[in-house]
Amino acid sequence: MLAAIVVFLLFAITDSSANHLWLKQTGVAAWTTQAAFFGIVAVPVGLLMIGGEFDLSAGVMTGVTAIVMALLVGKWHVNTWIAILITIAFATAIGLINGYIVVLTKLPSFIVTLATFFILRGASTGGVLLLNSGSTQITVTTAHPAGLSSAKSIFGSSFFSSGSLPSGYSTAILWFIAVTIVGTWVLSRTTFGNWIFAAGGDQNAARNVGVPVNRTKVLLFVSTALAAALVGIISFTQASSAVSEQGVGYEFFYIIAAVVGGCLLTGGYGSAIGAALGACIIGMAFEGVIYAGWDSSWDFAFLGVILFLAVVVNTLIYRRALKARR
Amino acid sequence: MSEPPTNTKETTAMSGENPESAPAVHTGRSAATSPTTTDGPAPALEVRSVSKYFGSVNALEDVSLDVHAGQVTCVLGDNGAGKSTLIKILSGVHTPDSGEMLFDGDPVTFAGPREARAHGIATVFQDLATVPLMSVWRNFFLGNEPTRGRGPLQRMDIKQAQRVMREEMAKMGIDVRDPNQTVGTLSGGERQAVAIARAVYFGAKVLILDEPTSALGVRQSGIVLKYVIQARELGRAVIFITHNPHHAYPVGDRFVLLKRGRMLGSYAKSDTSIAKLTSLMAGGAELEELSHELQRAVDPSVKEVAKELAAEVKTPG
């Protein structure tokens, strides 16, 4: 929380855009939209990390699901709502595959989902080229595809557009808020949330008292895949097109958001709201650098510094939590 | 058949104070004979000459024991004596290759740990009992969370969980001021107490404690022994597994000695002493001569320690 405020103020001070737009609607809309696209996936990725696992395929999944949508709607003229259902089913399947491979083989999820990442990346790029006669971009060509406008109003639209902000705020922000609320509720209030902490904290102890650790982990993998699918659906309905390799590299932003937000890399500790704030910090970093008039190549250096500081602070908190007495 | 399962509610009458009321002594070799428990209620859990082989290794051979409600049965043995195999059989992880188990007088076989738990057999594993990074109340109800509301609004009843946890911990003599305190900040003895209190609260009739004191210092061990007595006073049948006769003797009502998978013997408290248990564990018959020497050297201090511990654990609260 404190870190988010510090970053916000930093860019408020360094804002060198004409009319100081950072503090105005334009700036807020820009970074909240950016934050939403990261945060929708970062929250479930954070929950998965608390549950003791990683998902490196979440980034590419946002692109692959957008491509699935684009192929279904743009190329095969499927009703958009049916395409959404198919995409959700596809994401669920990928999540189940990731989850079951991890719990059944007991291999590190880092490696398993890295493999899924590359398989999906290669298959989607190759598949798009094959099906789309050599082009990497799939665009909706029909004038009014069935269901696209209604789906767009829910997923890929905007709100509060005004004279000073013609494009409004992205609907993705509302989804981000919803995902954060659901994530917080599940983690802190429900039985399943208790199991997530236990699965990541000490899975042997959890099993000893009858927690279904494997089921918990598989469901978490499904939730990250579904969240990625939500982003894929949002980005497709917004742009009415999809490009292969979209979303590649985002998997690390999700993990950075979760870690900056206080999720422990080793599992067992963290919060959904923390991951959401982490996503806000990344959103601010990406947009703030532009508003500050710096070369945007420095984005990553800035992110790296934030990540490093966050990990140092988190480790100190973790040690204190474990060794407060004796 | 054995006697019909008697109600074991009036257990406090036969808890530790008068070990004379314990069933007759039978030593290991003859344990396979008829399970004539003399007077008193039927054992909560009875193990009749179970054996377990791993390949050609006899992990456990012809081991029998009776576990009564309101009593502490200590299973003593050095490393490799078969203690962990016995625990795994009792808690349903392994099924015995021969022999049988009777729960409340009825023969039972457990397909897995879940089934053993469903019968009321709870095992508190040494280091694998609690999750350090989770709060005390979350740990207490882990796997058995109380809920309110229904459908998507179903949630943990946190207030109720915290209240019950504080009450149950108070019964163990621990005042948890902040229920959100993580278990990792508790001392080793208190962590065991959380696990014991949890097992007792969730209706464990038989409580298996796997080396609860082995990783702890003297003071913390004393605290855990106090909780062992508390669990006994609450009418539970406690199986206390340890390699330390100094910890076992003050709290135990019956002592079963294991060595290389076989029973060295089963003794009521009145029939044995720390020195005897120590010497039996140290090597049994073949080392008897050496143990006599040891006994002479160690006896006075050992007795002193035993008295102190016994006094300490008997003081209430």
Interface residues (C-beta under 8 A of the other chain):
Chain A: W185 R189 T190 T191 G193 N194 W195 F197 A198 G201 D202 N204 A205 A206 N208 V209 G210 V211 L264 G268 Y269 A321 L322 K323 A324 R325 R326
Chain B: P113 R114 R117 T123 F125 L128 A129 T130 V131 P132 L133 M134 R138 F141 L142 G143 N144 E145 T147 Q154 R155 M156 I158 T182 G184 T185 L186 S187 R198
